[in-house]
Amino acid sequence: LRTSWGKAFRAPSLSDMYSSYYSGTKLVQASPTLKPETVTSWEFGFEQKFITATHIKATYYENILKDMMYSTDVNSTLNEKRNAGKAEIKGFEIEIKQAITDNISTFANYTYNKTKMLENDSRPTSVGKQLTYTPKRQYNIGLIGKNTLWNGSIIGSYVDSLYTKEDNSDTIKNVYGAYESYFVLNATLGYKIMEYL
């Protein structure tokens, strides 16, 4: 069993504060008044190995962010970085690994992330909405093999759809620029030709 509690901060970058630039026809405006983002977080989890070569991990976590830095579209030609008042992130992660043989193992993991804007004077319509660019669900599943000369893997990854607008109004799918859910399957294969190659 394990638990942790902590406080942290993230300072705005020099680029965020002093470097404006154009992205296509949109001006990304520097924000010299940005304040550091702070977070208070805690988590609780457990990890267990079994004689069946099974390994299970699970964690529940909560984060409270203040002065959260995020990008917002002021209008169709202007985007700027701002501090939101307060936001929360709650969720859990679970993972299971299973050795099939001495050289082959499989794994699966799942993350559920529930986010919410709690206070935001600069954009009140975002209060109560899901945070931007944060998928609610993600999972990976894979098979990994390794011996003296060969190694390889097949891993599938799923990422949920997400919002890019603070009021979560971008719900149209199947158009250019939409951040929809997706699944990617990756495969690797390696061979050890000699000791260092």
KOLVO-650517 format. One record per residue: residue in one letter; x, y, z of N, C-alpha, C in turn. Coordinates in steps of 0.2 Angstrom, whole numbers, plus 2048, in hexadecimal, padded with zeros to 3 digits. Layout:
KOLVO-650517
AXYZXYZXYZ;...
end
This chain:
KOLVO-650517
L8047FA800800800800804806800;R80280B7FD8068127FD8028187FC;T80481D7FF8008237FE8058297FE;S80382F7FB8078357FB80383B7FB;W8068407FD8038477FD80984C7FB;G8078517F780C8567F580985C7F3;K80D8617F380C8687F08118697EB;A81086D7E581486E7E08128757DC;F8178777D881587D7D481987C7CD;R8168807C88198807C28198877BF;A81F88A7BE8208917BC81E8917B5;P81B8977B381A8987AC8218997A8;S8218967A282889779E82989E79C;L82F89F79A8308A679782D8A7791;S82C8A178D8288A27878218A3788;D81E8A078D8178A278E8168A9790;M81B8AC79481A8B379681C8B8791;Y8218B778D8248BC7898258BB782;S8238B577F8248B477881D8B3775;S81B8B87718158B776D8178B5766;Y8128B17638148AE75C80D8AD758;Y80E8AC7528088AA74E8088A274C;S80289F74D80189874B7FC899746;G7FE8987407F989A73A7F78A173A;T7F18A273B7EE8A973B7EC8AB742;K7EE8A77477EC8A874E7F28AB752;L7F28B07557F78B37597F78AF760;V7FC8AC7627FD8A97698008AE76D;Q7FC8B27717FF8B87758028B677B;A8088B977C80C8B87838088BB788;S8098B878F8058BB79480A8BC79A;P80D8C279B8128C47A080F8C47A7;T8098C47A88068C47AF8048BD7B1;L8068B87AE8058B17B08088AF7B7;K8048AC7BB8068AA7C18088A27C1;P80C8A07C680E8997C68088957C8;E80788F7C580288A7C68048867CC;T7FF8857D18018817D77FC87B7D7;V7FE8767DA7FA8707DB7FB86C7E2;T7F686A7E57F68667EB7F385F7E9;S7F785A7EA7F58537E87F684E7ED;W7F28497EC7F38437F07F183D7ED;E7F38377EE7F18317EB7F282B7F0;F7EE8267EF7EE8207F37EE81A7EE;G7F38157EF7F380F7EA7F58097EE;F7F58047EA7F87FD7EC7FB7FA7E6;E8007F57E88037F17E38047EA7E6;Q8037E57E28037DE7E48067D97DF;K80A7D57E180D7D07DD80A7C97DF;F8087C57DB8067BE7DC80B7B97DA;I80A7B37DD80E7AD7DB80D7AB7D4;T8077AD7D18057AB7CA8097B07C5;A80E7B47C78117B97C380D7BE7C1;T8087C07C58037C57C38057CB7C8;H8057D17C58077D77C88017DC7C7;I7FE7DF7CD7F97E47CC7FA7EA7D0;K7F97F07CD7FA7F67D07F37FA7CF;A7F27FE7D47EC8037D37ED8097D8;T7EB80F7D57EC8157D87E681A7D8;Y7E481D7DD7DF8227DD7E28297DE;Y7E182E7DB7E48347DC7E083A7DB;E7E18407DE7DE8467DE7E384C7DE;N7E28517D97E68577D97E185D7D9;I7E38627DD7E08687DD7E586D7DA;L7E38717D47E78757D17E587D7D2;K7E98817D47E78887D47EC88C7D0;D7E98927CD7EC8967C87EE8917C2;M7EA88C7C07EC8887BB7ED88C7B4;M7F388A7B17F588E7AA7F288A7A5;Y7EE88D7A07EB88A79A7EB88F795;S7EA88C78F7E98917897E2891787;T7E08977857D98997847D989D77D;D7D489B7797D289F7737CE8A5775;V7D18AB7757CD8B27777C88B3771;N7CB8B276B7C68B37657C98AE75F;S7C78AF7597C98AA7547D08AC752;T7D38B27547DA8B37527DF8B4757;L7DC8B375E7E18B47637E08AF769;N7E68AC76B7E68A77707EB8A9775;E7E98A977C7EE8AB7817EE8A6787;K7F48A678A7F48A27907F18A6796;R7ED8A279A7EA8A57A07EB8A17A6;N7EA8A47AC7E98A07B27E289F7B4;A7E08997B57D98987B87D98987BF;G7D38997C27D38997CA7D58927CD;K7D188D7CB7D28877CF7CF8817CA;A7D287B7CB7D08757C77D286F7CB;E7CE86A7CA7D08637CD7D085E7C8;I7D58597CA7D68537C67D584D7CB;K7D18497C97D08427CD7D083C7C9;G7D38377CB7D28317C77D682B7CA;F7D68267C67DA8207C87DD81C7C2;E7E28197C47E68157BF7E680E7C2;I7E68097BD7E68027BF7EA7FE7BA;E7EF7FA7BC7F37F67B77F47EF7B9;I7F47EA7B47F57E37B67FA7E17B1;K7FF7DD7B48047DA7AF8047D37B1;Q8057CF7AC8057C77AC80B7C47A8;A80F7C17AC8147BD7A88117B67A5;I8127B579F80F7AF79C8147AA79C;T81B7AC79A8207A779A8267AC79D;D82C7A979E8327AD7A08337B279B;N8327B27958337B779082E7BB78D;I8277B978F8227BC78C81D7BF792;S81B7C57918167C87968117CC793;T80C7CD7968067D17948047D6799;F8027DC7978007E179C7F97E5799;A7F67E879E7F07EC79C7F07F27A2;N7EF7F87A07EE7FD7A57E88027A2;Y7E58057A77DF8097A67E08107AA;T7DE8157A87DE81C7AB7D881F7AA;Y7D48217B07CE8257B07D082C7B3;N7CF8317AF7D18387B17CB83D7B1;K7C883E7B77C28437B77C584A7B9;T7C484F7B57C68567B67C185A7B6;K7C28607BA7BC8657BA7BF86C7BC;M7BD8717B87BF8787BA7BA87A7BF;L7BD87C7C57B987E7CB7B88867CB;E7BD88A7C97BD8917C97C18947C3;N7BE8997C07C189C7BA7BE8A27B9;D7C18A87BC7BE8AE7BB7BF8B17B3;S7C48AF7B07C68B17A97C18AE7A4;R7BE8A87A67BA8A47A17B58A17A5;P7AF8A47A87AA8A17AC7A789B7A9;T7A689B7A37A289579F7A688F7A0;S7AD88F7A27B08897A37AF8857A9;V7AC8897AE7AB8867B57A78807B5;G7A987A7B87A58747B87A68707B2;K7AA8727AD7AC86F7A77B286B7A8;Q7B38667A37B98627A37BF8667A0;L7C58657A37CB8687A17CD86779A;T7D086B7967D186A78F7D886678F;Y7D88627897DD85E7877DF85978C;T7DA8567907DA8517957D584C793;P7D88467917D384078F7D083D796;K7CA83B7967C783879C7CA83179D;R7CA82D7977CC8267987D2825793;Q7D78217967DC81E7917DE817794;Y7E081378F7E280C7917E780A78C;N7EB80578E7F180278A7F07FA78C;I7F17F67867F27EF7877F77EC783;G7FB7E87858007E57818037DF783;L8077DC77E80B7D677F8127D777D;I8177D578281E7D77818227D0782;G8277CF77D82B7C977D8327CB77D;K8367C778083D7C97808417C2782;N8477C177E84B7BC7808527BE77E;T8577BA77E85E7BC77D85F7C0777;L85C7BE77185E7C276B8587C6769;W8527C476A84C7C77678487CB76C;N8457D076A8407D376F83A7D676A;G8357D776D82F7DA7698297DC76D;S8247DF76B81E7E176E8197E376A;I8137E276C80D7E47688097E876E;I8087EF76D8047F37727FF7F776F;G7F97F67727F37FA76F7F2800774;S7F08067727EF80C7777E980F774;Y7E48117797DE8147787DE81B77C;V7DC8207797DC82777C7D582A77A;D7D182C7807CA82E77F7CA83577B;S7C58377797C483E7767C584377B;L7C68497797C884F77E7C585577B;Y7C585A7807C286177E7C886577D;T7C786A7797CC86F7787CA87677A;K7C387777B7C087D77D7BE87C784;E7BF8827887BE88278F7B6880791;D7B288278D7AB88178E7A887A78B;N7AD8767897AC86F7867A686F781;S7A687577D7A28757777A4872771;D7AA8707717AD86D76A7AB86576A;T7A58647697A385D7697A285A762;I7A385E75D7A285B7567A8857754;K7A78517527AC84C7507AC84B748;N7B18477467B284573F7B484C73B;V7B785173E7B985773A7C085873C;Y7C385C7377CA85E7387CB86273F;G7D08607437D18647497CD86174F;A7C985C74E7C68597547CA854757;Y7CA85475E7CE84F7627CA84A764;E7C98457607C583F7617C9839764;S7C58347677C982E76A7CC82B764;Y7D28277667D58237617D981D764;F7DA8187607DE8127627E481175E;V7E98107607F080F75C7F380875E;L7F58057597F87FE75B7FF7FF758;N8047FE75D80B7FE75B80E7F775C;A8137F57578167EF75881E7F1757;T8227ED75B8297EE75A82C7E775A;L8327E77578367E175683D7E2756;G8417DF75A8487E075B84D7DA75B;Y8537DB7588577D575885E7D775A;K8617D475F8687D576186D7D275D;I8707D67588757D375487C7D1757;M87E7D675B8847D475F8837D8766;E8887D876A8887DA7718857E1771;Y8887E676D8867ED76E8827EF768;L87F7EB76487B7ED75E8757E975D;
end
